[in-house]
Amino acid sequence: MAISLDTLIDTESNVYEMTCVAIKEAEIYASTDKRKEIEKNGDKVVSVVLERALNNEIEYTEGNV
């Protein structure tokens, strides 16, 4: 997985909220077998989670951040 620089630059989301969501999601992944699956594919948990956050694949509400 590769996050393009354009995707990061063009995001109009609240970066603070996205970061909080990504951190929480990464903590969940890191404590489960999902981490092993991601690492087996040669990826890093934070990279995968950040890409999912940037692609709006993680659902959250502002109050849950």
mmCIF file as gemmi writes it, N, C-alpha and C atoms, coordinates in Angstrom:
data_model
loop_
_atom_site.group_PDB
_atom_site.id
_atom_site.type_symbol
_atom_site.label_atom_id
_atom_site.label_alt_id
_atom_site.label_comp_id
_atom_site.label_asym_id
_atom_site.label_entity_id
_atom_site.label_seq_id
_atom_site.pdbx_PDB_ins_code
_atom_site.Cartn_x
_atom_site.Cartn_y
_atom_site.Cartn_z
_atom_site.occupancy
_atom_site.B_iso_or_equiv
_atom_site.pdbx_formal_charge
_atom_site.auth_seq_id
_atom_site.auth_asym_id
_atom_site.pdbx_PDB_model_num
ATOM 1 N N . MET Axp A 1 ? 0.839 -1.173 0 1 0 ? 1 A 1
ATOM 2 C CA . MET Axp A 1 ? 0 0 0 1 0 ? 1 A 1
ATOM 3 C C . MET Axp A 1 ? 0.884 1.235 0 1 0 ? 1 A 1
ATOM 4 N N . ALA Axp A 2 ? 0.473 2.191 -0.772 1 0 ? 2 A 1
ATOM 5 C CA . ALA Axp A 2 ? 1.245 3.425 -0.823 1 0 ? 2 A 1
ATOM 6 C C . ALA Axp A 2 ? 0.288 4.607 -0.794 1 0 ? 2 A 1
ATOM 7 N N . ILE Axp A 3 ? 0.532 5.497 0.111 1 0 ? 3 A 1
ATOM 8 C CA . ILE Axp A 3 ? -0.27 6.7 0.219 1 0 ? 3 A 1
ATOM 9 C C . ILE Axp A 3 ? 0.389 7.746 -0.664 1 0 ? 3 A 1
ATOM 10 N N . SER Axp A 4 ? -0.374 8.282 -1.594 1 0 ? 4 A 1
ATOM 11 C CA . SER Axp A 4 ? 0.223 9.283 -2.473 1 0 ? 4 A 1
ATOM 12 C C . SER Axp A 4 ? 0.269 10.635 -1.763 1 0 ? 4 A 1
ATOM 13 N N . LEU Axp A 5 ? 1.292 11.374 -2.063 1 0 ? 5 A 1
ATOM 14 C CA . LEU Axp A 5 ? 1.453 12.701 -1.48 1 0 ? 5 A 1
ATOM 15 C C . LEU Axp A 5 ? 0.276 13.595 -1.861 1 0 ? 5 A 1
ATOM 16 N N . ASP Axp A 6 ? -0.22 13.449 -3.081 1 0 ? 6 A 1
ATOM 17 C CA . ASP Axp A 6 ? -1.374 14.242 -3.519 1 0 ? 6 A 1
ATOM 18 C C . ASP Axp A 6 ? -2.59 13.975 -2.647 1 0 ? 6 A 1
ATOM 19 N N . THR Axp A 7 ? -2.778 12.724 -2.257 1 0 ? 7 A 1
ATOM 20 C CA . THR Axp A 7 ? -3.913 12.384 -1.401 1 0 ? 7 A 1
ATOM 21 C C . THR Axp A 7 ? -3.796 13.103 -0.071 1 0 ? 7 A 1
ATOM 22 N N . LEU Axp A 8 ? -2.607 13.116 0.499 1 0 ? 8 A 1
ATOM 23 C CA . LEU Axp A 8 ? -2.4 13.805 1.773 1 0 ? 8 A 1
ATOM 24 C C . LEU Axp A 8 ? -2.628 15.309 1.629 1 0 ? 8 A 1
ATOM 25 N N . ILE Axp A 9 ? -2.119 15.888 0.556 1 0 ? 9 A 1
ATOM 26 C CA . ILE Axp A 9 ? -2.232 17.331 0.344 1 0 ? 9 A 1
ATOM 27 C C . ILE Axp A 9 ? -3.675 17.736 0.07 1 0 ? 9 A 1
ATOM 28 N N . ASP Axp A 10 ? -4.378 16.93 -0.714 1 0 ? 10 A 1
ATOM 29 C CA . ASP Axp A 10 ? -5.725 17.291 -1.143 1 0 ? 10 A 1
ATOM 30 C C . ASP Axp A 10 ? -6.821 16.988 -0.128 1 0 ? 10 A 1
ATOM 31 N N . THR Axp A 11 ? -6.49 16.325 0.957 1 0 ? 11 A 1
ATOM 32 C CA . THR Axp A 11 ? -7.528 15.98 1.915 1 0 ? 11 A 1
ATOM 33 C C . THR Axp A 11 ? -8.137 17.233 2.532 1 0 ? 11 A 1
ATOM 34 N N . GLU Axp A 12 ? -9.437 17.23 2.624 1 0 ? 12 A 1
ATOM 35 C CA . GLU Axp A 12 ? -10.144 18.365 3.21 1 0 ? 12 A 1
ATOM 36 C C . GLU Axp A 12 ? -10.709 17.998 4.572 1 0 ? 12 A 1
ATOM 37 N N . SER Axp A 13 ? -10.347 16.829 5.063 1 0 ? 13 A 1
ATOM 38 C CA . SER Axp A 13 ? -10.818 16.371 6.36 1 0 ? 13 A 1
ATOM 39 C C . SER Axp A 13 ? -10.077 17.093 7.473 1 0 ? 13 A 1
ATOM 40 N N . ASN Axp A 14 ? -10.645 17.014 8.656 1 0 ? 14 A 1
ATOM 41 C CA . ASN Axp A 14 ? -9.996 17.553 9.829 1 0 ? 14 A 1
ATOM 42 C C . ASN Axp A 14 ? -8.82 16.632 10.159 1 0 ? 14 A 1
ATOM 43 N N . VAL Axp A 15 ? -7.615 17.108 9.981 1 0 ? 15 A 1
ATOM 44 C CA . VAL Axp A 15 ? -6.42 16.287 10.133 1 0 ? 15 A 1
ATOM 45 C C . VAL Axp A 15 ? -6.277 15.794 11.569 1 0 ? 15 A 1
ATOM 46 N N . TYR Axp A 16 ? -6.62 16.614 12.538 1 0 ? 16 A 1
ATOM 47 C CA . TYR Axp A 16 ? -6.529 16.203 13.941 1 0 ? 16 A 1
ATOM 48 C C . TYR Axp A 16 ? -7.456 15.02 14.202 1 0 ? 16 A 1
ATOM 49 N N . GLU Axp A 17 ? -8.699 15.118 13.756 1 0 ? 17 A 1
ATOM 50 C CA . GLU Axp A 17 ? -9.654 14.025 13.949 1 0 ? 17 A 1
ATOM 51 C C . GLU Axp A 17 ? -9.181 12.762 13.245 1 0 ? 17 A 1
ATOM 52 N N . MET Axp A 18 ? -8.707 12.916 12.015 1 0 ? 18 A 1
ATOM 53 C CA . MET Axp A 18 ? -8.245 11.772 11.242 1 0 ? 18 A 1
ATOM 54 C C . MET Axp A 18 ? -7.069 11.096 11.953 1 0 ? 18 A 1
ATOM 55 N N . THR Axp A 19 ? -6.176 11.895 12.515 1 0 ? 19 A 1
ATOM 56 C CA . THR Axp A 19 ? -5.028 11.349 13.232 1 0 ? 19 A 1
ATOM 57 C C . THR Axp A 19 ? -5.475 10.579 14.465 1 0 ? 19 A 1
ATOM 58 N N . CYS Axp A 20 ? -6.412 11.134 15.214 1 0 ? 20 A 1
ATOM 59 C CA . CYS Axp A 20 ? -6.931 10.452 16.404 1 0 ? 20 A 1
ATOM 60 C C . CYS Axp A 20 ? -7.585 9.122 16.033 1 0 ? 20 A 1
ATOM 61 N N . VAL Axp A 21 ? -8.374 9.131 14.98 1 0 ? 21 A 1
ATOM 62 C CA . VAL Axp A 21 ? -9.029 7.916 14.512 1 0 ? 21 A 1
ATOM 63 C C . VAL Axp A 21 ? -7.99 6.894 14.073 1 0 ? 21 A 1
ATOM 64 N N . ALA Axp A 22 ? -6.993 7.329 13.327 1 0 ? 22 A 1
ATOM 65 C CA . ALA Axp A 22 ? -5.953 6.423 12.839 1 0 ? 22 A 1
ATOM 66 C C . ALA Axp A 22 ? -5.172 5.808 13.997 1 0 ? 22 A 1
ATOM 67 N N . ILE Axp A 23 ? -4.881 6.59 15.019 1 0 ? 23 A 1
ATOM 68 C CA . ILE Axp A 23 ? -4.156 6.077 16.178 1 0 ? 23 A 1
ATOM 69 C C . ILE Axp A 23 ? -4.975 5.006 16.889 1 0 ? 23 A 1
ATOM 70 N N . LYS Axp A 24 ? -6.251 5.281 17.112 1 0 ? 24 A 1
ATOM 71 C CA . LYS Axp A 24 ? -7.117 4.303 17.784 1 0 ? 24 A 1
ATOM 72 C C . LYS Axp A 24 ? -7.248 3.028 16.955 1 0 ? 24 A 1
ATOM 73 N N . GLU Axp A 25 ? -7.42 3.178 15.667 1 0 ? 25 A 1
ATOM 74 C CA . GLU Axp A 25 ? -7.559 2.018 14.782 1 0 ? 25 A 1
ATOM 75 C C . GLU Axp A 25 ? -6.254 1.212 14.739 1 0 ? 25 A 1
ATOM 76 N N . ALA Axp A 26 ? -5.117 1.896 14.716 1 0 ? 26 A 1
ATOM 77 C CA . ALA Axp A 26 ? -3.822 1.215 14.699 1 0 ? 26 A 1
ATOM 78 C C . ALA Axp A 26 ? -3.61 0.435 15.991 1 0 ? 26 A 1
ATOM 79 N N . GLU Axp A 27 ? -4.049 0.986 17.106 1 0 ? 27 A 1
ATOM 80 C CA . GLU Axp A 27 ? -3.945 0.277 18.381 1 0 ? 27 A 1
ATOM 81 C C . GLU Axp A 27 ? -4.759 -1.01 18.347 1 0 ? 27 A 1
ATOM 82 N N . ILE Axp A 28 ? -5.93 -0.944 17.759 1 0 ? 28 A 1
ATOM 83 C CA . ILE Axp A 28 ? -6.784 -2.132 17.65 1 0 ? 28 A 1
ATOM 84 C C . ILE Axp A 28 ? -6.113 -3.172 16.768 1 0 ? 28 A 1
ATOM 85 N N . TYR Axp A 29 ? -5.636 -2.756 15.618 1 0 ? 29 A 1
ATOM 86 C CA . TYR Axp A 29 ? -4.97 -3.682 14.689 1 0 ? 29 A 1
ATOM 87 C C . TYR Axp A 29 ? -3.739 -4.308 15.334 1 0 ? 29 A 1
ATOM 88 N N . ALA Axp A 30 ? -2.961 -3.495 16.041 1 0 ? 30 A 1
ATOM 89 C CA . ALA Axp A 30 ? -1.71 -3.973 16.621 1 0 ? 30 A 1
ATOM 90 C C . ALA Axp A 30 ? -1.941 -5.029 17.694 1 0 ? 30 A 1
ATOM 91 N N . SER Axp A 31 ? -3.106 -5.023 18.315 1 0 ? 31 A 1
ATOM 92 C CA . SER Axp A 31 ? -3.375 -5.972 19.384 1 0 ? 31 A 1
ATOM 93 C C . SER Axp A 31 ? -4.107 -7.232 18.897 1 0 ? 31 A 1
ATOM 94 N N . THR Axp A 32 ? -4.259 -7.375 17.591 1 0 ? 32 A 1
ATOM 95 C CA . THR Axp A 32 ? -4.968 -8.535 17.044 1 0 ? 32 A 1
ATOM 96 C C . THR Axp A 32 ? -4.122 -9.232 15.99 1 0 ? 32 A 1
ATOM 97 N N . ASP Axp A 33 ? -4.658 -10.3 15.452 1 0 ? 33 A 1
ATOM 98 C CA . ASP Axp A 33 ? -3.971 -11.018 14.377 1 0 ? 33 A 1
ATOM 99 C C . ASP Axp A 33 ? -3.934 -10.217 13.084 1 0 ? 33 A 1
ATOM 100 N N . LYS Axp A 34 ? -4.709 -9.156 13.013 1 0 ? 34 A 1
ATOM 101 C CA . LYS Axp A 34 ? -4.712 -8.294 11.827 1 0 ? 34 A 1
ATOM 102 C C . LYS Axp A 34 ? -3.313 -7.731 11.577 1 0 ? 34 A 1
ATOM 103 N N . ARG Axp A 35 ? -2.591 -7.431 12.667 1 0 ? 35 A 1
ATOM 104 C CA . ARG Axp A 35 ? -1.223 -6.906 12.553 1 0 ? 35 A 1
ATOM 105 C C . ARG Axp A 35 ? -0.333 -7.908 11.825 1 0 ? 35 A 1
ATOM 106 N N . LYS Axp A 36 ? -0.425 -9.174 12.219 1 0 ? 36 A 1
ATOM 107 C CA . LYS Axp A 36 ? 0.405 -10.202 11.587 1 0 ? 36 A 1
ATOM 108 C C . LYS Axp A 36 ? 0.084 -10.331 10.108 1 0 ? 36 A 1
ATOM 109 N N . GLU Axp A 37 ? -1.192 -10.229 9.769 1 0 ? 37 A 1
ATOM 110 C CA . GLU Axp A 37 ? -1.617 -10.312 8.366 1 0 ? 37 A 1
ATOM 111 C C . GLU Axp A 37 ? -1.041 -9.149 7.556 1 0 ? 37 A 1
ATOM 112 N N . ILE Axp A 38 ? -1.11 -7.964 8.12 1 0 ? 38 A 1
ATOM 113 C CA . ILE Axp A 38 ? -0.596 -6.766 7.441 1 0 ? 38 A 1
ATOM 114 C C . ILE Axp A 38 ? 0.91 -6.871 7.25 1 0 ? 38 A 1
ATOM 115 N N . GLU Axp A 39 ? 1.615 -7.253 8.313 1 0 ? 39 A 1
ATOM 116 C CA . GLU Axp A 39 ? 3.071 -7.357 8.24 1 0 ? 39 A 1
ATOM 117 C C . GLU Axp A 39 ? 3.513 -8.482 7.31 1 0 ? 39 A 1
ATOM 118 N N . LYS Axp A 40 ? 2.733 -9.546 7.238 1 0 ? 40 A 1
ATOM 119 C CA . LYS Axp A 40 ? 3.036 -10.656 6.34 1 0 ? 40 A 1
ATOM 120 C C . LYS Axp A 40 ? 3.042 -10.186 4.882 1 0 ? 40 A 1
ATOM 121 N N . ASN Axp A 41 ? 2.189 -9.196 4.592 1 0 ? 41 A 1
ATOM 122 C CA . ASN Axp A 41 ? 2.108 -8.629 3.244 1 0 ? 41 A 1
ATOM 123 C C . ASN Axp A 41 ? 3.163 -7.552 3.005 1 0 ? 41 A 1
ATOM 124 N N . GLY Axp A 42 ? 4.031 -7.326 3.989 1 0 ? 42 A 1
ATOM 125 C CA . GLY Axp A 42 ? 5.101 -6.351 3.832 1 0 ? 42 A 1
ATOM 126 C C . GLY Axp A 42 ? 4.687 -4.918 4.117 1 0 ? 42 A 1
ATOM 127 N N . ASP Axp A 43 ? 3.515 -4.748 4.716 1 0 ? 43 A 1
ATOM 128 C CA . ASP Axp A 43 ? 3.03 -3.402 5.024 1 0 ? 43 A 1
ATOM 129 C C . ASP Axp A 43 ? 3.214 -3.099 6.505 1 0 ? 43 A 1
ATOM 130 N N . LYS Axp A 44 ? 2.956 -1.863 6.863 1 0 ? 44 A 1
ATOM 131 C CA . LYS Axp A 44 ? 3.009 -1.414 8.249 1 0 ? 44 A 1
ATOM 132 C C . LYS Axp A 44 ? 1.595 -1.032 8.687 1 0 ? 44 A 1
ATOM 133 N N . VAL Axp A 45 ? 1.277 -1.308 9.943 1 0 ? 45 A 1
ATOM 134 C CA . VAL Axp A 45 ? -0.068 -1.052 10.463 1 0 ? 45 A 1
ATOM 135 C C . VAL Axp A 45 ? -0.453 0.412 10.294 1 0 ? 45 A 1
ATOM 136 N N . VAL Axp A 46 ? 0.419 1.311 10.668 1 0 ? 46 A 1
ATOM 137 C CA . VAL Axp A 46 ? 0.092 2.74 10.596 1 0 ? 46 A 1
ATOM 138 C C . VAL Axp A 46 ? -0.17 3.171 9.152 1 0 ? 46 A 1
ATOM 139 N N . SER Axp A 47 ? 0.614 2.684 8.219 1 0 ? 47 A 1
ATOM 140 C CA . SER Axp A 47 ? 0.416 3.032 6.813 1 0 ? 47 A 1
ATOM 141 C C . SER Axp A 47 ? -0.934 2.546 6.303 1 0 ? 47 A 1
ATOM 142 N N . VAL Axp A 48 ? -1.281 1.32 6.661 1 0 ? 48 A 1
ATOM 143 C CA . VAL Axp A 48 ? -2.56 0.754 6.227 1 0 ? 48 A 1
ATOM 144 C C . VAL Axp A 48 ? -3.719 1.544 6.82 1 0 ? 48 A 1
ATOM 145 N N . VAL Axp A 49 ? -3.632 1.841 8.095 1 0 ? 49 A 1
ATOM 146 C CA . VAL Axp A 49 ? -4.708 2.57 8.768 1 0 ? 49 A 1
ATOM 147 C C . VAL Axp A 49 ? -4.828 3.993 8.233 1 0 ? 49 A 1
ATOM 148 N N . LEU Axp A 50 ? -3.707 4.654 8.013 1 0 ? 50 A 1
ATOM 149 C CA . LEU Axp A 50 ? -3.749 6.013 7.476 1 0 ? 50 A 1
ATOM 150 C C . LEU Axp A 50 ? -4.372 6.03 6.088 1 0 ? 50 A 1
ATOM 151 N N . GLU Axp A 51 ? -4.013 5.07 5.27 1 0 ? 51 A 1
ATOM 152 C CA . GLU Axp A 51 ? -4.61 5.002 3.939 1 0 ? 51 A 1
ATOM 153 C C . GLU Axp A 51 ? -6.119 4.781 4.034 1 0 ? 51 A 1
ATOM 154 N N . ARG Axp A 52 ? -6.544 3.918 4.928 1 0 ? 52 A 1
ATOM 155 C CA . ARG Axp A 52 ? -7.983 3.677 5.116 1 0 ? 52 A 1
ATOM 156 C C . ARG Axp A 52 ? -8.675 4.961 5.585 1 0 ? 52 A 1
ATOM 157 N N . ALA Axp A 53 ? -8.033 5.695 6.483 1 0 ? 53 A 1
ATOM 158 C CA . ALA Axp A 53 ? -8.614 6.949 6.976 1 0 ? 53 A 1
ATOM 159 C C . ALA Axp A 53 ? -8.722 7.971 5.848 1 0 ? 53 A 1
ATOM 160 N N . LEU Axp A 54 ? -7.682 8.091 5.04 1 0 ? 54 A 1
ATOM 161 C CA . LEU Axp A 54 ? -7.693 9.042 3.933 1 0 ? 54 A 1
ATOM 162 C C . LEU Axp A 54 ? -8.728 8.687 2.868 1 0 ? 54 A 1
ATOM 163 N N . ASN Axp A 55 ? -9.017 7.405 2.734 1 0 ? 55 A 1
ATOM 164 C CA . ASN Axp A 55 ? -10.004 6.95 1.751 1 0 ? 55 A 1
ATOM 165 C C . ASN Axp A 55 ? -11.407 6.846 2.346 1 0 ? 55 A 1
ATOM 166 N N . ASN Axp A 56 ? -11.575 7.391 3.542 1 0 ? 56 A 1
ATOM 167 C CA . ASN Axp A 56 ? -12.866 7.389 4.243 1 0 ? 56 A 1
ATOM 168 C C . ASN Axp A 56 ? -13.431 5.989 4.416 1 0 ? 56 A 1
ATOM 169 N N . GLU Axp A 57 ? -12.562 5.018 4.679 1 0 ? 57 A 1
ATOM 170 C CA . GLU Axp A 57 ? -12.98 3.639 4.891 1 0 ? 57 A 1
ATOM 171 C C . GLU Axp A 57 ? -13.204 3.325 6.365 1 0 ? 57 A 1
ATOM 172 N N . ILE Axp A 58 ? -12.898 4.268 7.236 1 0 ? 58 A 1
ATOM 173 C CA . ILE Axp A 58 ? -13.104 4.087 8.669 1 0 ? 58 A 1
ATOM 174 C C . ILE Axp A 58 ? -14.251 5.006 9.076 1 0 ? 58 A 1
ATOM 175 N N . GLU Axp A 59 ? -15.301 4.405 9.604 1 0 ? 59 A 1
ATOM 176 C CA . GLU Axp A 59 ? -16.466 5.196 10.003 1 0 ? 59 A 1
ATOM 177 C C . GLU Axp A 59 ? -16.297 5.659 11.456 1 0 ? 59 A 1
ATOM 178 N N . TYR Axp A 60 ? -16.551 6.928 11.681 1 0 ? 60 A 1
ATOM 179 C CA . TYR Axp A 60 ? -16.507 7.473 13.027 1 0 ? 60 A 1
ATOM 180 C C . TYR Axp A 60 ? -17.373 8.728 13.073 1 0 ? 60 A 1
ATOM 181 N N . THR Axp A 61 ? -17.743 9.088 14.271 1 0 ? 61 A 1
ATOM 182 C CA . THR Axp A 61 ? -18.468 10.353 14.463 1 0 ? 61 A 1
ATOM 183 C C . THR Axp A 61 ? -17.554 11.286 15.249 1 0 ? 61 A 1
ATOM 184 N N . GLU Axp A 62 ? -17.784 12.565 15.104 1 0 ? 62 A 1
ATOM 185 C CA . GLU Axp A 62 ? -16.917 13.543 15.732 1 0 ? 62 A 1
ATOM 186 C C . GLU Axp A 62 ? -16.843 13.364 17.241 1 0 ? 62 A 1
ATOM 187 N N . GLY Axp A 63 ? -17.906 12.953 17.868 1 0 ? 63 A 1
ATOM 188 C CA . GLY Axp A 63 ? -17.912 12.772 19.319 1 0 ? 63 A 1
ATOM 189 C C . GLY Axp A 63 ? -17.13 11.566 19.789 1 0 ? 63 A 1
ATOM 190 N N . ASN Axp A 64 ? -16.792 10.642 18.888 1 0 ? 64 A 1
ATOM 191 C CA . ASN Axp A 64 ? -16.076 9.436 19.266 1 0 ? 64 A 1
ATOM 192 C C . ASN Axp A 64 ? -14.578 9.543 19.059 1 0 ? 64 A 1
ATOM 193 N N . VAL Axp A 65 ? -14.08 10.709 18.745 1 0 ? 65 A 1
ATOM 194 C CA . VAL Axp A 65 ? -12.654 10.876 18.451 1 0 ? 65 A 1
ATOM 195 C C . VAL Axp A 65 ? -11.885 11.113 19.715 1 0 ? 65 A 1
